[in-house]
Amino acid sequence: MKVKTSIQRGAKYLCVKFGEVVTAIEQVAVVNGLAMWEIERQLGSGLRKRLIVSARSLMPVEATIAST
């Protein structure tokens, strides 16, 4: 089951959980009505790590730049 969110596949978002810019890969589940997204995070050594977070922990990068 998919939940309609404003998150788009392949777009960059600020993950408030880590405080880093991540790439949204795809919606993988719905837990208690919240869309869960697989994201890809770039580590300092060039490695990439994939994690699953809720959609509400992702903020568009453009909105965070405009608010500063």
Sequence and secondary structure as in RCSB ss.txt:
>XXXX:A:sequence
MKVKTSIQRGAKYLCVKFGEVVTAIEQVAVVNGLAMWEIERQLGSGLRKRLIVSARSLMPVEATIAST
>XXXX:A:secstr
     S  TT EEEETTTTEEEEEEEEEEEETTEEEEEEEEE TTS EEEEEEEGGGEEEHHHHHHH 
